[in-house]
Amino acid sequence: MTHAAPLPERGAPLDREELVRALDRAAGARPIGGNTLTHHPDSAAALEAMLDAVGGAHRWVHLENYIIRGDRTGRRFAAALAERARAGVRVRVLYDAFGSIGTSRRMWRDLRQAGADVRAFHPILTTHPFKAVTRDHRKLLVTDGAVAIMGGLCIGDEWAGDPERARPPWRDTMVTVRGPGAAALDRGFARVWRVAGPALPPDELSADPPSAGGATVRIVEGEPGAGRIYRTVQIIAAAVIERLWITDAYLVAPPAVFASLVDAARDGVDIRLLVPGTSDLPVLRNVTRAGYRDLLRAGVRVFEWRGPMLHAKTMLADRSWGRVGSSNLNVSSLLTNYELDVVATDPALCDALAAQFRRDLAYSNEIVLRPRMRLRPSRLVGTPTDPGRPPPARVPLHKRSRYELGVTAVVALRRVAGGLRRTLAASAAVTLLTIGALLLIFPRVMSVVAAAVALWLALGFGLYWFQQRRSPEVDGAG
């Protein structure tokens, strides 16, 4: 007679053998021990750490980023990379053609003239329609295969800030990995580098750094259609016992992830979501807000950061698992882009993530449901974190900071959930009305445009079908 395994006690760490095995399979990654992890919650300081790493490189520099601007910060990186290239260090730069669309060609040309190898990932004008929507959203720097810095930070003045003009930097998070995990991240760079052109020479992946600490990492590489990060997040959300604290810049969770958060909150898990209060993409912010009601009713606590822009992508599960990377919890990140996350088992990193999360809450408004009169729906309001108000049911009490204890004012949001849905519907109506009016006023021009787009898509899909049919893998699949 077989006996079921006993259920874990509440508060037990998220490290059960079955969960670890499932997580390894979902992430498509093996645990890599012997690493030291350094947490960088200050964007300007993280940029300086990256520049220091470039300046200390002796063999090679591998830089991959969705956005590399041609502004002051971008030029600083270009100068540092060019100096290393002239010194004989092999410098490889991979930027996304769409993300870096505003960067001047002159900067790339100057880098190439200095000896760097520079590639654009998936040019915008292409005959492959699938490639047009598949972007390289990763942010990674590896030097000599021994030091890697990765996370959510792009290279531009937004992340550096401008003290002279009193412009604070965007809030983002990066992690430095020293040890065998850095070499694994370098191999991840090589795989995407190969997507954009010829492969790296074998000796440029020969690094075998010794053990540098006690942290274990899993390198989760998001690829179009693979869903590795998607499955990893779902498993963590389903298995978490005590707490799940998520910071996300563009949170539009797919239904399965949304349901996992709701179910965990109803089961008594402390689920907290920290998202931007102001965003560089207001439409996505409005879509995020439209889902607040169901989350709040389930017991999820939602906070909007009051700073200029919150761009970090982190997750803290219980007290032993932390995730830092480039992936947002939305469909494009989870299913269509190339992304890169580190899932780490490291108490020091988890403590640092928890401390930063609490500091961020001190600069946030907590969104709560405030009941209205009978026959009228409850409305959403944003309040500075207030220890005097009890948290939602089934959510453990949180010890507030001194800053939080001193804040008492209540700030109403301009938009309530119903208003957000009306705003989205109005935007769709205006868009369709504009298209209809253009068709009536300029029927010939609009017909030519529509025909050109249709023919371009037909040509692209036809070429894709033809290439796939001639591919040896497809022909031999039987």
N, C-alpha and C positions, 0 to 999 in steps of 0.2 A: 504494500500500500504506500503510495507516495503522499507526501505532505507538502502543502504550499509553503513557500518561503515566507518568514514573518515580514510584516510590513515595517518599513523603516520608521524610526521615531521622528517626531517633528523636530526640526533643527539639525538633523543629521546632515553631514556634508554631501554635496552632490557628486559623489565619487564611487557609486556602486558599480560593481563589475559589469552588470548587464547594461547599465547606462553608458559606461565607457566604451563598450564594444559597439553599441548602437551609434554612439556619437562618432566613433572612428569610421564606421561604414558610411554614415550620412555625409560626413565632411570629406570623405575620400582622402583622409590624411592620417598618418601615424603619429603618435606622441613622440616628441623629440625632447629629451632631457638635457640638462647641463647648461642652462642659459641664465644670463642676467638680464633683467628687464628694467628699463628706466622710463618712467612715466613723464610725458611732456604735456601738461594741460595749458601751457601758455604758448600761443601761436608764435609770437615774436621770438621767444626763447627757443622754440623748436626749430625755427628757420636758422637761427644762429648755430644750433647744434648740427644741423645739416651742412652748413657752410664749413664748420670746423672739421666735419668728417671728410668733406671733399678735399679740403686743404691738407689733410693728413694721409690721403691715399698715396700708395706707392706703386700698385700694380694695375688696378683698374677701378673705374667708377661707373656704376650702372644707375641711371636716373630715369624713372618712369613716372609720369604724372599726367593727369587729365587736363590740367590747366597750367601752362607755363606762360606767364604774361611777358610782354616786352616793356613793362614799367620799371621803376627803380629797383624793386626787389628782383624781378626777372633779370635785369641787367647785372645785378650783383652776382647772381648764380652763373650767368653766362661768362662773366669775367673770371670767376673762380674755376669753372670748368675749362675754359680756354687756357688758363695758366697751367693747369695740370696736364692738359693735352700737349702743350708745348714742352713740358718737362719730360715727356715720354710715357706718361700714364695713359693707358687705353681708356678713352671716355666714350660711353654710349649713352645717347639721350633718345628717349621714346616719348613723344607727346601725342595726345589725341587731336586729330585734325579739326574736329568740331569744337572741343573744349577750348583749344588754343587758336580759334579762328581769327582773333583780333591781333595776334602776335605778328610783327613784321617779318617778312622773309629775310630781311637784312640780318637780323639776329641769328637766324639759323645758318645763313651763309657765312657769317663771321666765325661761328663755332666750327663749321666744317673747314674753313680755311686755317683754323688753329690746329686742326688734326682730329677733331671729334667726329664720331659717326652719329649722325642725327637722322631719325626716321619719324615720319608721320604715320599714325595708326589710322587705317581706313579713311583715305581721302574722301571728301564729301561728294565730289562729282565722280560717280562710279556707275558701272553697268550692273552692279550687284545690289539689288534693293535691300536684301537682308543685311549687308554690310553697312548700309547707310544708317540703320537704326541700332547697330551693335557698336558700342563705344568702349574704349579702354578707360575706365573710371578709377583705375588703381593709382595709389600714391606710394612710391617706394624709392628709397635710395640705398644702395649697397656699395660699400667700399672694400676692396680686397677680399670679398667673400667672408669677412669676419665681423663686420659691423653693418647692421641694417636698421634703417629708420623708416617706419611705415605708419599709416593711419589715415586720417581724413583731410590732411592739410594740402592745399594747392600752393603754387608759387606765384604770389602776387601781392600787391600793396594792401589788399583787404586783410590779409593775414598778418602782415607786418605792422599795420597801423602807422599813424603819423603823429608823434607827440607834438611837433611844432604846430600842427593845425588842430590839436586836441581831438584827433580821430583815433579811438581805441581800436585795437585789432579784433578781428572775428575770434570767437571762442572755438577752438578746435583741439583735438587730442592726437598726439603721436606717441609712439613707443619705440625706444631703441632696443634692439635685440643683439646681444653679444653671445657668441657661442655657436654650437652646431645649427641652431635655428636660423642664424644669419645666412649660412651656406644654403639651407633649404629655400629661403626667400630668394636668394640669388638664382637658384635653379628655376624658381617660378618666373623670375624676370626673363630668363633665357627662353622659356616656352612662349611667352607673348612676343618677345623680340623676334622669334622665328615666324610668328603669324604675320609680322609686318615686313619680312624679308629674309635674307640668308641667315643661317644659324650662327651663333657665337663660336669662335674657335674652342676646341676642347680644353686647352690649357687655361682658358678664362673661367672655367668652372671647376678647377682643380683644388680649390681651397678646402681644407679640412681643419677648421678651428677646434682647439681643445675645449674641454668643458670649462665653463666660466661661472657657473652658479647652480642653483638648485631648482630653477623654474623649468617647467615642462610646457611646451607649446605645440599646438597643431596649426599648420599653415593651411587655411581653407581658401582655395582658389576658385572664385566664381567664374564660370564659363557659360556662354549662351546655351540655354536649354538643360544644363546639368543640374541646376537647383541645389547645389551643395550647401550654400549658405542658407537657403530657404529651409532645407530639411534640418540643418543644424539648429537654427533658431526654434523651429517647431519642437524638436526633441528637448531642448533646454527648457522651453516654456512648459512643456508637458510634464517634465520630471522635477522641476524646481519645487522646493519644499517650504522655504522660509521667505525669500525675497527675490524679486526680479526688478532691477532698476535699469531703465533704458533711456539713453540720450540719443535723439535722432533728429537730423536736420530736415528731412523731407519725408515725414511719416505718413504714408498712405498704405497701411498694411493690407495685404491680400486677405480675403475672407478667412482662410485657414489660420493664418497667424493672428488675426483679430479675434477669432473664436478661441484660440489657445489662451490669449491674454484674459479674455472674459471668463473662461472656465477656471483658470488658475485663481483669479481674484475671488470668484464665488466659492472656491475651496479654501479660502483663508490666506492665500499667499499675498504678501505685501508687494503689489504691482504699482510701480510709479513710472510715469512717462514724462520726460523733460523734452520740450520742443521749443522752437523759436517763437517769440511773441511777434517779432517783425522779421520778415523774410525777403530775400532777394527774388523769390518766386511766390508772389502773393496768392496766385491761383492754387498752388499746392497747399499753402497754409490754410486757405479757406476749405479745401477738401478735407484736410486733417481735422479742422474744427467741426465739420459736419458729423464726424463720428464720435464726438465727445459724449453724447447723451448715454448711449448704450454702455460705454466704458465706465462712466461715473456711476450709473445705476448698478453695475456689477461689483463696484467697490474699488475700481482702479482709480488711483490718484493722478491727476494730470496737472502739470506745471508748465507755464509759458515764461521763458527767460526774457528779462527786460533789457538785455544788452543789445548791441547793434546787430549781431547775427550769431546764432548758435549753429555751428557747422559740424560738431563732433558726432561720431557714430560709435557709441560704446554700450556695453551691456554688462551688468554685474548680477551673477546668479548665485544665490545663497552667499557663502563666505569663502568660497574657494575657486570659483570660476569667473574669469573676466574675458570679455571680447572687445577688441579694438580693431578698427579697420576702415575701409572705404565704403562699405555697404550700408545703404539706407534701407529701411523696411518698406520698400515699395517694389512694384513689379519690374521696373527697369533694372534696378540693382539686383534683385533676386533671380531674375530669369533671362535678361537679355544682354547685360553688360559683362565685361571682364572686370572682376572685383578681387579684392585681396583682404582677408581678415586673419587675425591671430586670435585663437582661443587658447587661453593660458590657464594653467593650474599653478598659481603663485600667490601665496597669502599677502606678500608685500605689495604686489600690483593691485590685488583686490582691495586692500586697505586704502591704497592711494586713490583708486577709482571711487570708493565709497566716500572718502573725505572730500574729493572734488565734487561729487554729486551733491553732498550736503552744502558745500559752499555755493554751488550754482543755485540751489533752492533758495538761498538767502537773497538772491537777486532775481527771484521769480514770483509770478502771481500764480496762486493755486486756483484752478477752475473748479467751481462747485455748482451744484444744482440748487437753485433757490425756488421754493414752491411759490406759485402764484395763486390768485383767487380761483374759486371753483369754476370749472368749464374753460379754464385757460391753461395752456401747457406751462410746465415749469420752465424757468429761464436759466441761462448760464451766466454766471458772473465770475470775474477774476478778482481774487483777493490776495494782497501780499500775505505770505505765509504767516498764519496767525495761530499761536499755540493755544489761545483761549478757546478756539472752536474745536470740538472733538472731531477726530477723523471719521471717515465713513465706516459703516459696520464691517466687521471681519478684517479690518486692517490694523496691525499692531501700532501702538503709540510710538511716536518718534520724538526723541529728545531734541528740542530746537536749539539753534545757535543764539548767541547774544543779539545778533542783528535781527533775527526773526522775532525775538522776544520784544524788541523795541518798536515793531511795526504794527499799526492798528488800523490804518486807513483801508477803506474798501473802494476798489476801482471797478466800475461797471464796464463790461465789454461793449463795444459798439454794435457787434453783431451777435445775435442769439442763433441757436442751431437752426431754427426754422427760417430765420433771415438768411442764413448762409445757403440753405438749399434754394431759396428764392433767388439769391444772387447768382448762383450757378445756372439756374434755369434761365434767368434774364440774360446772362452772358451768351448762352447757347442760342437764345431767341434772336439777340442782336446779330450774332455771327451769321445765322441762317438768313436773316432778313437782309443783311448786307450782300451776301452772295446772290440771293434772289434778285435784289435790285440791280446789281451789276449785270446779271444775265439779261434783264429786261432792257437796260440802258445800252449795254455794249454786247449784244448777242454774238456778233461775229468774233470779237476779240476774246470773249470768254469761251466761246466754242473752240477757238484755236488753242487757247491755254489748256482747256480740259482735254482736247485731243492729244496735245503734246505730252501731257502728263500720262495719259493712258498708254500712248505708244511707248514712252520711256519705261513705264512699269512692265508692259508686255515684253519689250526687248530684254529687260533685265531678268525677268522670270524665265523667259525662254532660254537665255544664255545659261542661267543657273541650272535649268533642267537638262540642257544639253551636256554641260560639264559633268553633272552628277551621273548622267547615264554613261558617259565615257570613262568615269572614274573606275580604276581597278577594284577598289573596295566594293563598290556597288555591283559591278559585273560579277565579282566572285562571291557575292553574298548568297547567291542561290535562292 
